[in-house]
């Protein structure tokens, strides 16, 4: 017997919509009132609201702040001597622009007939003075011999007069001669002593005179040697040689051109040593100092150097500085190549810093600190600044987030709602 379907039917209770329940309706109304109340309170606190995607927000951090100034410049040769003409003449160039040269290589030869002729004249004068000096030496020997002869003869006469005087003294005692003969012998002896004394003085004076004249002749000869050597040096300098290893930068005169003394002939470039010439804004001139570290970008290379020279003058509101590379074994750089550099003025460690931004346009006296989607205006004090960061001295703590974009749209509001 087939059963009917009454055992398969189940009675289902029909539920009323949740909005028909009084408890649910009361709970929903309460939540709505809370939300509306919070929104009303927020709107009452915030004076305006801005979209978060329109803001630039940065976090206050503790770290090292490096004050830097950016500058542009170019690679220059550390040694680029200019070659000058030492004399008046006609220049014959032995190199062209761009040629490689070595130290001591002949690069320019000057022709100066006047200087060559003067050298020959002075050499002839030197030969004459040398002969005069040698002649004076012979004359001095001859006169010295004559003075010696005169002195010796005076000495012989003195000795003879002395013997005659002794004989006269003995003879007068034996009454062999008269008193007159004795006095005559004494007079002869006195005359001989006087002649010998004068001969000694004349010999000494004559020898001093001969020594002086011989010394004068020698001095004139030695002085002429210096004159000839100086002119010879000038003649040798007519062959101008390279002072450094490098290349010829540019020629300043034409071949076979007549040049004047001290006229620039060419410029050489020493490729063994490079430096960087930077132009720094004059506002940073008083903060620059020798040996400051400089980070440079040359092509794809980042190189380190230090300030080696600072110009004392300002041109076009810029100060020219020279930077020396820490190492010279650098490849791939060229003369006049462009350089982007950052001069590190100061390093401060363990300071509060935040990203630089347009908010500094208000003077850095206040900022908008973010907390719970609200930006509150707070007073701050800033210090040193770098190209990327700014030092925070007061008003903020590590971990705080502030708006670093411009505040023009905030109209000096004390609080701003961030949507």
Secondary structure, 3 states (H helix, E strand, C coil): CCCCCHHHCCCCCCCCCHHHCHHHHHHHHHHHHHHHHHHHHHHHHCCEEECHHHCCEEECEEEEEEEEEEEEEEEEECCCCEEECCCCEEEEECCCCCCEECCCCEEEEEECHHHHHHHHHHHHHHHHHHHHHHHHHHHHHHHHHHHHHHHHHHHHHHHHHHHHHHHHHHHHHCCCCCHHHHHHHHHHHHHHHHHHHHHHHHHHHHHHHHHHHHHHHHHHHHHHHHHHHHHHHHHHCCEEECCCCEEEEEECCCCCEEECCCCEEEEEECCCCEEEEEEEEHHHHHHCCCCCEEEEEECCEEEEEEEEEEEEEEECCEEEEEEEECCCCCCCCCCCCEEEEEEEEEEEEEEEEEECCHHHHHCCCEEEEEECCEEEEEECEEEEECCCEEEEEECCCCCCEEECCCCHHHCCCCEEEEC
